[in-house]
Each structure stands twice: as C-alpha cells, then as structure tokens.
C-alpha cells in the first residue's frame, strides 16, 4: 500500500471514529442544570446545620424534592439570615428557602412562589413568668381582622415596657415595631441566641415562629409559649420561595409546590420535621 493510500485509509478511519463519537454524544441526555438555593442553616427544624456542617431540615428536604420535580440539580448553600435576601438580589444564588414569609414589603423588591407552608408567630417566656397569665388567652389572632387587632391591643398592654427578643430583619421584628410600639426591642442574629438570653433572664419574652419554640423546647430550652398564635397582616401570607424580581423561576416553583402538595409530599415532610402538617392550604 502506498504512503498516500495509507494516509487516506487512516483519515477515513479517524473520520468514522469521530462521527461515531459525535453520534454517541448526541444520544446522551444533557446534564441537568444546577439551581443554587440558599438557606440559613440556623432555624431548626426549618433548616439547620449538623455538627459536621451538613444542611438538614424541612426546607432542605423539600428543596431537593422540588428540584427533582423541576428536573434540575439542587446546590443548597448556607447564608447568614441578614445577608440572605441581598445575596439573592446580587445573583449569588437563584432562590431562597429559609422560612421567608411573603410580605408586601418584600414583594416590592423580590418575587415569591406560592406558599409551601404556614407557621404562626408566638411569644415565648420562661416558665413561671407573670406574662403567662397577663397575655391574652385566645388561641389565635389574625392581624388582618378587627378581632385580631383587639387581641393585639390587649397583648400590647401586657407587654408595655417589657424587653422583647426578636431575630433581626424578620417579619416578627416588623410586627413588634408596627403593633407593639411601647416594648423595648432587642435584636439578635439568630433565634438560638435570643433564646439563650431569654433563658438567662436578660429579656422578658421572645417572638418567633411557633415551630421554633417547640424545637427549642424539644432540646431542653427553658421556655414555653404564651398568648395567642399570630398570623396574617404584617406577618404575610405564608412561607414561600424567594427569587429575583421578574425571574420566571417563581412560576416553576409554584407548579412544583402544587405537585408536592397534591401528592402529599409536603405534608409528609412537615410531619417528619414538625410533628404536624404545616403545608399551606
């Protein structure tokens, strides 16, 4: 065989191999896109961080399920609460699932999916506190109704001048600032830090999510809920996925959330982490 023929044969073989490789590659599924979701990792049982640095909790499990339904890969990252929504706006991640309640104020700068859970706010006090009897004994207070507003007025009188702990930049802080002008607020970076000061007697009460109070009690926290469970009004319309303004991810999350609610996944995960069904109705 001449050298020219040999080169031609080699070129033909190489072309055949390349064509086969291209054909094989074209038959392979495209890798699923990666969706970066931020959570706080310090708001158990919604989201928490284990001793070895692993993110766990209701929202971590639900985020992974929603990503599966949307056919994307989840990359869940931890972010301190105070920077979590600014980080979203800056494009550091695509979405936030961190117990974020959809409120009108937040909706002015970010978009939300449909709610996936609802959790009322409660005051927590030390066992034996005079506030147990002083706060209204109503079970619920909807801040958007006249009846709820009357309960708030009664609670505000009971808490007049008291030092109340609350996590900074939350809808709980907004509720206290708006409806309890005569309390003395003390702000904390995390609910755990607020609970430590409550147990130590450095504050009179704390306002947070009811599930957080129950989770703290489950691990030996020296606190009990007192007064009604507050919802609606300044507290917003349920916990939802936050995305950047105008991002169509909100619609995709809403569809996945509806699917998870319909087949009972959200209720099952809620039961696992909270012992009750907090899925949005």
NORQUI-V163248 format. One record per pair of residues at least 12 apart in sequence whose C-alpha atoms are under 7 Angstrom apart, sorted by the first residue. I is the first residue (numbers start at 1). J is the second residue. D is the distance in whole Angstrom. If there is no record, write none. Layout:
i=I j=J d=D
i=I j=J d=D
This chain:
i=32 j=71 d=7
i=32 j=72 d=5
i=32 j=73 d=6
i=33 j=72 d=5
i=33 j=73 d=6
i=34 j=72 d=6
i=34 j=73 d=5
i=34 j=74 d=6
i=34 j=75 d=7
i=35 j=72 d=6
i=35 j=73 d=6
i=35 j=74 d=5
i=35 j=75 d=6
i=35 j=94 d=6
i=36 j=74 d=6
i=36 j=75 d=5
i=36 j=76 d=6
i=36 j=93 d=5
i=36 j=94 d=5
i=36 j=95 d=7
i=37 j=74 d=7
i=37 j=75 d=6
i=37 j=76 d=5
i=37 j=77 d=6
i=37 j=93 d=6
i=37 j=94 d=6
i=37 j=95 d=5
i=37 j=96 d=5
i=37 j=97 d=7
i=38 j=76 d=6
i=38 j=77 d=5
i=38 j=78 d=6
i=38 j=79 d=6
i=38 j=93 d=7
i=38 j=95 d=6
i=38 j=96 d=5
i=38 j=97 d=6
i=39 j=77 d=6
i=39 j=78 d=5
i=39 j=79 d=6
i=39 j=96 d=6
i=39 j=97 d=5
i=39 j=98 d=5
i=40 j=78 d=5
i=40 j=79 d=5
i=40 j=80 d=6
i=40 j=81 d=6
i=40 j=98 d=6
i=41 j=55 d=6
i=41 j=78 d=6
i=42 j=190 d=7
i=43 j=191 d=7
i=44 j=57 d=7
i=44 j=212 d=6
i=44 j=215 d=7
i=45 j=57 d=5
i=45 j=58 d=6
i=45 j=212 d=7
i=45 j=215 d=7
i=45 j=273 d=6
i=45 j=274 d=7
i=46 j=58 d=5
i=46 j=59 d=6
i=46 j=99 d=7
i=47 j=59 d=6
i=47 j=60 d=6
i=47 j=98 d=7
i=57 j=273 d=7
i=58 j=269 d=6
i=58 j=270 d=6
i=58 j=273 d=6
i=59 j=97 d=6
i=66 j=256 d=6
i=66 j=257 d=7
i=69 j=256 d=6
i=70 j=256 d=7
i=82 j=169 d=7
i=88 j=243 d=7
i=88 j=244 d=7
i=89 j=244 d=6
i=94 j=243 d=6
i=95 j=241 d=7
i=95 j=242 d=6
i=95 j=243 d=5
i=96 j=241 d=6
i=96 j=242 d=5
i=96 j=243 d=7
i=97 j=241 d=5
i=97 j=242 d=7
i=99 j=239 d=6
i=100 j=239 d=5
i=100 j=240 d=6
i=101 j=236 d=6
i=101 j=237 d=7
i=101 j=238 d=5
i=101 j=239 d=4
i=101 j=240 d=6
i=102 j=236 d=5
i=102 j=237 d=6
i=102 j=238 d=6
i=102 j=239 d=6
i=102 j=240 d=6
i=103 j=234 d=7
i=103 j=235 d=7
i=103 j=236 d=4
i=103 j=237 d=7
i=109 j=245 d=6
i=110 j=242 d=7
i=110 j=243 d=6
i=110 j=244 d=5
i=110 j=245 d=5
i=111 j=242 d=6
i=111 j=243 d=5
i=111 j=244 d=6
i=111 j=245 d=5
i=111 j=246 d=7
i=111 j=250 d=7
i=112 j=240 d=6
i=112 j=241 d=6
i=112 j=242 d=5
i=112 j=243 d=6
i=112 j=250 d=6
i=113 j=240 d=6
i=113 j=241 d=5
i=113 j=242 d=7
i=113 j=250 d=5
i=113 j=251 d=6
i=113 j=253 d=6
i=113 j=254 d=5
i=114 j=240 d=6
i=114 j=254 d=5
i=115 j=238 d=5
i=115 j=239 d=5
i=115 j=240 d=4
i=115 j=280 d=6
i=116 j=239 d=6
i=116 j=240 d=6
i=116 j=257 d=6
i=116 j=279 d=6
i=116 j=280 d=5
i=117 j=238 d=6
i=117 j=239 d=5
i=117 j=278 d=5
i=117 j=279 d=4
i=117 j=280 d=4
i=118 j=238 d=5
i=118 j=239 d=6
i=118 j=278 d=6
i=118 j=279 d=6
i=118 j=280 d=5
i=119 j=209 d=6
i=119 j=210 d=7
i=119 j=278 d=7
i=120 j=209 d=6
i=120 j=210 d=6
i=120 j=229 d=6
i=120 j=230 d=5
i=120 j=231 d=5
i=121 j=207 d=7
i=121 j=208 d=5
i=121 j=209 d=4
i=121 j=210 d=5
i=121 j=229 d=6
i=121 j=230 d=5
i=121 j=231 d=7
i=122 j=207 d=6
i=122 j=208 d=6
i=122 j=209 d=6
i=122 j=210 d=5
i=122 j=225 d=6
i=122 j=226 d=7
i=122 j=228 d=7
i=122 j=229 d=5
i=122 j=230 d=6
i=123 j=205 d=6
i=123 j=206 d=5
i=123 j=207 d=4
i=123 j=208 d=7
i=123 j=225 d=6
i=123 j=226 d=6
i=123 j=227 d=7
i=124 j=205 d=6
i=124 j=206 d=5
i=124 j=207 d=6
i=124 j=213 d=7
i=124 j=223 d=6
i=124 j=224 d=5
i=124 j=225 d=4
i=124 j=226 d=6
i=125 j=204 d=7
i=125 j=205 d=5
i=125 j=206 d=7
i=125 j=223 d=5
i=125 j=224 d=6
i=125 j=225 d=6
i=125 j=226 d=7
i=126 j=198 d=7
i=126 j=199 d=6
i=126 j=222 d=6
i=126 j=223 d=5
i=126 j=224 d=6
i=127 j=223 d=6
i=127 j=224 d=6
i=132 j=226 d=5
i=132 j=227 d=7
i=134 j=158 d=6
i=135 j=155 d=5
i=135 j=158 d=6
i=135 j=226 d=7
i=135 j=227 d=5
i=136 j=151 d=7
i=136 j=154 d=6
i=136 j=155 d=6
i=136 j=227 d=5
i=136 j=228 d=7
i=137 j=227 d=5
i=137 j=228 d=6
i=138 j=227 d=7
i=138 j=228 d=5
i=139 j=228 d=5
i=139 j=229 d=6
i=140 j=228 d=5
i=140 j=229 d=5
i=140 j=230 d=6
i=141 j=228 d=6
i=141 j=229 d=6
i=141 j=230 d=5
i=141 j=231 d=6
i=142 j=230 d=6
i=142 j=231 d=5
i=142 j=232 d=5
i=143 j=230 d=7
i=143 j=231 d=6
i=143 j=232 d=5
i=143 j=233 d=5
i=144 j=232 d=6
i=144 j=233 d=5
i=156 j=180 d=6
i=159 j=183 d=6
i=160 j=182 d=5
i=160 j=183 d=5
i=161 j=182 d=6
i=161 j=183 d=5
i=161 j=184 d=6
i=162 j=183 d=5
i=162 j=184 d=6
i=162 j=204 d=6
i=163 j=183 d=6
i=163 j=184 d=5
i=163 j=185 d=6
i=163 j=186 d=7
i=163 j=203 d=5
i=163 j=204 d=5
i=163 j=205 d=7
i=164 j=183 d=7
i=164 j=184 d=6
i=164 j=185 d=5
i=164 j=186 d=6
i=164 j=203 d=6
i=164 j=204 d=6
i=164 j=205 d=5
i=164 j=206 d=5
i=165 j=185 d=6
i=165 j=186 d=5
i=165 j=187 d=6
i=165 j=194 d=6
i=165 j=203 d=6
i=165 j=205 d=6
i=165 j=206 d=4
i=165 j=207 d=6
i=166 j=186 d=6
i=166 j=187 d=5
i=166 j=188 d=6
i=166 j=194 d=7
i=166 j=206 d=6
i=166 j=207 d=6
i=166 j=208 d=7
i=167 j=187 d=6
i=167 j=188 d=5
i=167 j=189 d=6
i=167 j=190 d=6
i=167 j=191 d=6
i=168 j=187 d=5
i=168 j=188 d=6
i=168 j=189 d=6
i=171 j=234 d=7
i=171 j=235 d=5
i=172 j=207 d=6
i=172 j=208 d=6
i=172 j=235 d=7
i=175 j=234 d=6
i=175 j=235 d=7
i=199 j=222 d=6
i=199 j=223 d=7
i=211 j=274 d=7
i=213 j=225 d=7
i=266 j=279 d=6
i=267 j=279 d=6
